[in-house]
Amino acid sequence: MECPNDGEQLEKMLFYNVEVDYCPKCLGIWFDKDELRLAKDDEDKNLNWLDIDLWRDKKKFHVARGDKHCPVDRAGLMEVKYDEAKIKVDFCKMCQGVWLDRGEFKQIINYLKRRSDYEILHHFSKNLVVQLWEVFSGPEGFRSELEDFFTLLKLFNYKFITQHPHIEELIDDLPK
């Protein structure tokens, strides 16, 4: 496979316990379908409940034909603006692979951490319902979605107690 940026031969490497293809020259990374999600989940277990969904908000959906080609099937890659972040990822609509240029994975993780903090505290009940629904409907398997649900509950507990330590004291003072 050839690098979409510079035509160099891609090499295999283990990236957060996921075998991906990368360019030794520009350090871009090719993720086959679902590999980006798996790498994200391994990089930060507290983000596993937050899906990387390039198509989540149709109103904010920005896509353009890019000038790069898929290393798998040579189809033209589409540039997709990633959610509210200022990151544009390259996506192949044929094989559903994703090309990230150097540093974009870290930018996505940092963005997800900020979004996670906000979502947990400001939209907890909505996210809890969504995660509970995903336990039964996917997109991942039952066990994985159940882990996501419990992670969300755990994170809310940590964040809530951190922001409201007096409530923890009240709970501790309750009769047992």
N, C-alpha and C positions, 0 to 999 in steps of 0.2 A: 504494500500500500504506500501511496505517496502523500506527502504533506500537502494540505490544501494551500498553505502559504508559499512554500518555496520549492516544492517538488522533491524534497529529500525523502529517502526511504524511511518509513516509520519503523520504530523498534518497540518491542513489547517490554512492559515493566509492570510491577505490582504497585498500585497506587491506592492506599487505604484498603488493602486486601481485595482489590479488584484488578484483574489483568486488563490493562488498557494499552493503547498504542500511542506513542509520543514521538515528536520530532526532536532529535538531538541538537539540531541547529537553532530552531526558534523556540523550543520548549513548549509548543502547543500540544494539547492532549485530545485524542479521539476516544469518545465513549460510545460503545455500541448501545443499543436500546436497553434501558434500565440501569446501565452501569453508573451513570452520574448519580442516580438516587442511592445506589448501594454504596458508592464512595462517600457521599454526603452523610449517610447514616453511620458509617464506620468512623468518619472523622469526628463527629460530635453526636453521641447517642441521644442527647437532649433535643436534637433537631429532627429525630426520626418521625415525629408526628406531623411535622410541617413538610408537605410535599413540594417538590420542585415541579411546578406546573407552568410550563411556558404559555399555556392557553387559558389560564384561570379566569382572567377578567377580560371578556370579549370587548368591552367598551374601551379598554386601554390597549388593545391588541395592536401592535405595530410590527409589520413584517415587510421585508423588501427583498428583492432578488439580489443576492450577493455575487461577488465575482470569484468565489471559491468553488471547488468541486469536491464532492464526497470521495473520500479515499476508498470506500467500499464499492460503490456502484457508478462512480464518476458523474452522477447527476449533479445539477447545480444546487449549491447550498442556499438556504434562505436565511437572511439575517432577522433574528427575532429579538426585540427589545425585551429584556428580562424584567417583567413586573414593573415595580416603581424604581428599581435600581437603574443606574446609568450604564448597564452592561448589555452589550449586544452579543448574543451567542449565535453560532452558525448551526443550522439544523437541516438534516436531510429528510424530506418528507417521504422518500421511498423506503429507506431502512430504519428511520427514526433515530439515527445516530446524532451525536452532538459534538461539535468541535469547539474547544475553548482555547483561546490564545493564552499565552503566558500570563499568569496572575489572575485570570478570570475566575478560576475555581475559588481562590481565597476571597475574592470580592463577593462572590455569591454566598459563601459561608458567612462572611461578616454581615452582609445584608440580611440573611436569614436569622442570624442571632438578634439583630436589632428588631426585625419584624416579629420574631418569636416573643421577645420581651413585651412588646406592645400588645400583641394578640392575646397573650395569656392574661394580662391585667385588664384590658379594655373590652375584649370580646370573648371572655372565657366561656360563658354559657353557650354562645353560638358555636364556638370551636368544639366544645364538649359534645354537643349534639351531632355535629358533622363527624367527629371521630367515632362516636358511638354508631352512627349510621354506616360508616366505612367498615366497622367490625364485621358487618353482615353483607355489605355490598362491594367491598374491595376499594381501590384497585389492587391492593396487595392481598396476600393470603390472610386467612382468619387469624392465625397466631401473630403475624406481623402487625396487623391492624389492632389487635388487642393490646400488644405491647405499646403501640403508639398512644392508645387511649390511656393506659396507666401512666405512661411518661407524662402526658399532659396533666393528669391529676397531680402527680408528684411535683411537677414544676410549679403548678399553681400554688400548691401548699408552701413550697419554699419561697416563692416570690411574695405571696400574701403575708406570710409570717415576717419576712424581712421588712416589708413596708409598714406593717402594723404590729410591732412587738408587744404592745399592750394587750392585744387580743390573745396572744399566746399566754401571757401571764394570767388573764381571766380564765382561760381554758385549764391551765395548770391548777388554779385555785378551786375549780369545781370539785364537789365531793365525789369520791370514787366508790 
